Every structure is written in structure tokens, then in C-alpha cells.
Amino acid sequence: MPESYPAFYLILTLLNALRRGIPQRQIWREFQRQKVTLQPRLSFWIALCKEAGLLDVFDGRLRVTGFARRWLNKDIEAQTFDLIDAWQNAPKDRKTRQFRKKLLWKLKYDKSLTAKDQKFLSQLQALGLLKEDRLTAWGRYFLKGEGNLPTPKAPEPCHLDGDQYLVPLPQHLDLLWELERFLRPASPGCYPLTPRYISPAATPDVLLPLLERGLGGPLPGPIRSRVLNQPTLRVSEGLVLEFSHPEQVRALRRQPALRRLVQEFISPRHILVPTHQAKSLLKLLQRRGVYLAGHEEPPEPPSKRTHFTQSPRNSVLQPIGKSQPKLDVLETYLRLQQALDIYYRTPGYPAEVRRITPLSIEERGGQTYVIAWCQSRRAQRTFRLDRMEIPGTY
């Protein structure tokens, strides 16, 4: 479900969407993607930002002004006063401006409200001044001058959770202003450090100092390597099991007790088992009558190369001749142990190109899954067949 966030974050999201070049008519999708409640409508926030001097129209397009950065650096008290003045003066006609001024006067002196007044209360609720038709402590301070603002919390540093860069809100607005030139948030304050969310324009010499500034220290080695797009080497210890046919691996994985142990594919016939699990797996296999043999045969001579890697300019497989079933193409690449490029569509995100080497194809719960080595992610991944698109297939 969409969640509500302070007006300052909604304004920051609107400004950064325009800075990234998102058309005005598509900006609402950015809020929807982050599951942020956009209430009132986008037109309200655009008019508010125009009056506050954060947005302007240039050459027929809505642009972010140079004042926006300075406004974000103001203290929260000054920002709130600016938003109240902007809300009062945003309408073009004089009568509406006078009506809004009178509504603030009524709230200040606890006067009764008309039905027309009630229609505008949702806008003041979005600014944090009202809650259920009553002034909040925030509203009493700014409209009546009563009480005091809460003591601001000491700034909390950003932190990492896996490959996600987490920023406390509403702190670090100035950092987010710079950071969102290169990173796209998956949700408020959450920035995945993966290729999907990192802008192609992000250069390591600019992005790394920003990330380390928020953390207050250096990035961990794996994350730093990913941002720098450096090759990584993963060393795995364990026992390699070689099966005589891929179907034997698929048969084992149909059993839940064995699927938990048979997870790390090296190829359709080779499985890597962690050392601490190898003994348990071998016992289970022996109980099922599986013959276990050591690797005593001489290695096979290397086969002659019969294919060539695709040119980087043609990174996506192009259809040749008649369309083929998608599953047939994947089974062919599984048998040949060759990589192919696919379009993979994750729910809620546009399709992206992935280069995969199929390792196994399984049926579970009425769905077909493809276990593959994803060269784009440099890790083993599981893909649902109905979310995959391969040019020239159906």
C-alpha cells in the first residue's frame, strides 16, 4: 500500500524527477513506483513549488531553478514558513488568495469552518499543519506561535544493507540532491547499488565520494568493486558432484529435502556442495541407491571451437527464420552450454537485457523456472519462463 511522507520529501522527489528528464505527464509514475502517496494531486505540488521559486517554465518546459538547492539547505522552520506563504499566494485570482488567507486566520483563532473551508483542509494536512481537522503541534507553532519546535535529532549516518544504500529521512536532503543525479531510489531513502538503479552518467570519481560522505567512512570492498565496475573473484570451498545426465539433477531437485542441498549449479551436470553439507548429501544419495565414484578417468581432450561469441554491437539475439517455442530455444542452449541474451521483465520495472547460461529447467507450482548463470549479475539466478522474452520465439 502507498505510504505518506513529509512534504519535503514529496517536493524533493518532484524536483529530482524533473532533473532526471522525466516528462511532466509521467512524474506521477515515479511516486507510484516508490509507493508514495501523492496527495493532493501533482498539480498542487507543481503550483506550490512554482510560487516558492523552486520551479519555473523555460522554453515551454518545466525546469528546476537554481534556488531549489539553496532552499533545501534552509532549516526546516524557514522551509515551512516558505511553504505556507507559497500555499496562500499560489492561486492566480485574487479572490482565492483572500479566501486562503482568511482560512488561515480562522484556524489561528479557532473560528468555525464552512463547507467550502473543509475542501481545502487536505492541502494543509499535506503540509503537516492539520490532522483530522485539528491543528497539529506543528500547525499550532506556525499558525498560532504556540509551543516550541522539537529539538532536532543528531544527524544519523547512512548505512548499507546488502547492496542497498539506506539514507535516513528527512535528514541528508542536501546529500540526496547530489546523489539522485546518479542513483534512482527504489523506495524513499533506499538506493540499490545495482546497474538498474545506477545512471550511466555516474563516474566513480564523483559517486564514490558521495556514498562515503554519507557513510562517514569507506565503502566495503565488494560494493566498491561493483560501483567501479571491476571484476570480482568468488572462491567457493566444497565438493563438486558430477552427474551422468542433467535429468538426474532435476529429479533430485524435485524432492524438497534434496533441493535444499542441491542448489549451487556449476553446469547442468555439476553441483557444488558446501563442505559442511557434503556428508549429509552423500548419505541421502547412497540411501537412494546412487552409485558414487571418484574422478579417476583421464580428462577428455578439449573440443574444437564450433561457435563464436556475439559481437557487442549485437548484444541481443536476433530472430532468424520462423519463430520457435521459447522453451525449445532454452533447452538447446542448455544442451550446448552456450550463453544467450534475453529480455527479463520484473514486475513493476521495465524489461532489461540479461545474458544467461541455462543450467537447469524445472516445473514447480504450475510454473516453469530456468536456473541459469547470469553474466549480467555475475551470480546464479532463477528466472520465471513467462517473464522471459527471446526475440524470434513465442
Residue pairs with C-beta under 8 A, 6 or more apart in sequence:
1 35
2 31
2 32
2 35
2 36
2 37
3 35
3 36
3 37
4 36
4 37
4 39
5 36
5 37
5 169
5 188
6 128
6 169
6 170
7 83
7 126
7 127
7 128
8 76
8 79
8 170
8 173
9 36
9 169
9 170
9 188
10 31
10 36
10 38
10 45
10 126
11 45
11 48
11 49
11 54
12 72
12 173
12 176
12 177
13 30
13 31
13 34
13 36
13 188
14 27
14 42
14 45
14 46
14 49
15 49
15 54
15 55
15 64
15 68
16 176
16 177
16 180
17 27
17 30
18 24
18 27
18 55
18 62
18 63
18 64
19 64
19 180
19 181
20 180
20 184
22 29
22 30
24 46
24 61
24 62
27 42
28 38
28 42
31 37
31 38
31 42
32 38
33 348
34 185
34 186
34 187
34 188
35 187
36 188
38 45
39 122
39 126
40 122
40 123
40 126
44 123
44 126
46 55
46 62
47 90
48 83
48 86
48 87
48 90
49 55
49 86
50 56
50 90
51 85
51 86
51 87
51 89
51 90
52 71
52 82
52 83
52 85
52 86
53 65
53 67
53 71
54 64
54 65
54 67
54 68
54 71
55 62
55 63
55 64
55 65
55 68
56 62
56 63
56 65
57 63
69 174
69 177
71 79
71 82
72 173
72 174
72 177
73 173
73 174
74 82
76 149
76 152
76 170
77 149
80 127
80 128
80 138
80 142
81 142
83 127
84 104
84 127
84 129
84 142
84 143
87 100
87 123
87 124
87 127
88 97
88 100
88 101
88 104
89 97
91 97
91 100
99 116
100 120
103 113
103 117
103 120
104 143
105 111
106 112
106 113
106 117
107 124
107 129
107 130
107 135
107 139
107 143
108 143
108 144
113 121
113 133
118 133
121 130
121 133
124 130
124 139
125 131
128 136
128 138
128 139
129 135
129 136
129 138
129 139
129 142
129 143
130 136
130 139
135 143
135 144
137 147
140 146
140 147
141 147
141 148
141 149
153 171
155 168
155 171
155 172
156 168
156 171
157 214
157 215
157 216
158 165
158 166
158 167
158 168
158 172
158 175
158 211
158 214
158 215
158 216
159 166
159 215
160 166
160 215
160 219
160 220
160 223
163 192
163 193
163 194
163 223
163 226
164 186
164 190
164 191
164 192
164 193
165 183
165 190
165 191
165 192
165 193
165 211
165 214
166 189
166 190
166 191
167 175
167 176
167 179
167 189
167 190
167 191
167 214
168 189
169 188
169 189
172 214
175 210
175 213
175 214
178 210
179 191
179 210
179 211
179 214
181 199
181 201
181 202
182 198
182 199
182 201
182 202
182 206
182 207
182 210
183 191
183 193
183 197
183 198
183 199
183 202
183 207
184 191
184 197
184 198
184 199
185 191
185 197
186 192
186 197
191 197
193 211
193 223
193 226
193 227
194 226
195 376
196 349
196 352
198 207
198 227
204 227
204 228
204 229
207 227
208 219
208 224
208 227
208 228
211 219
211 227
212 218
212 219
218 224
219 227
222 232
225 231
225 232
226 232
232 378
236 264
236 272
236 274
237 274
237 275
238 264
238 272
238 273
238 274
238 275
238 277
238 278
239 272
239 273
239 275
239 278
240 266
240 270
240 271
240 272
240 273
241 270
241 271
241 272
241 273
241 281
242 269
242 270
242 295
243 249
243 269
243 270
243 271
244 269
245 269
246 268
246 269
246 334
246 360
249 262
249 268
249 269
249 271
249 360
250 360
250 361
250 362
252 258
252 259
252 262
253 259
253 262
253 360
253 362
254 362
257 284
258 281
258 284
261 273
261 277
261 280
261 281
261 284
262 271
262 273
262 281
264 271
264 272
264 273
264 274
264 380
265 271
265 272
265 359
265 360
265 371
265 373
265 380
266 272
267 337
267 359
268 334
268 337
268 358
268 359
268 360
273 281
282 292
285 292
286 292
307 336
307 338
310 317
310 341
315 341
315 353
315 355
316 341
316 343
316 353
316 391
317 340
317 341
317 342
317 390
317 391
317 392
318 391
318 392
319 391
319 392
319 393
320 392
321 392
323 392
323 393
323 394
324 392
324 393
324 394
325 393
325 394
326 385
326 388
326 390
326 393
326 394
327 361
327 368
327 385
328 393
329 340
329 390
329 392
329 393
330 340
330 358
330 361
330 370
330 385
330 390
331 358
331 361
333 339
333 340
333 357
333 358
334 358
334 359
334 360
334 361
337 357
338 357
339 355
339 356
339 357
339 375
340 355
340 356
340 358
340 390
341 353
341 354
341 355
341 356
342 353
342 354
342 356
342 383
342 388
342 389
342 390
343 351
343 352
343 353
343 354
343 388
343 389
343 390
344 351
344 352
344 354
344 383
344 387
344 388
344 389
345 351
345 387
345 388
345 389
346 352
346 387
347 387
351 389
352 376
353 376
354 374
354 375
354 376
354 377
354 383
355 374
355 375
355 376
356 370
356 372
356 373
356 374
356 375
356 376
356 381
356 383
357 372
357 373
357 375
358 370
358 371
358 372
359 371
359 372
359 373
359 380
360 370
360 371
361 368
361 369
361 370
361 371
362 368
362 369
362 371
363 369
367 384
367 385
367 386
368 384
368 385
368 386
369 382
369 383
369 384
369 385
370 382
370 383
370 384
370 385
370 388
371 380
371 381
371 382
371 383
372 380
372 381
372 382
372 383
373 379
373 380
373 381
374 380
374 381
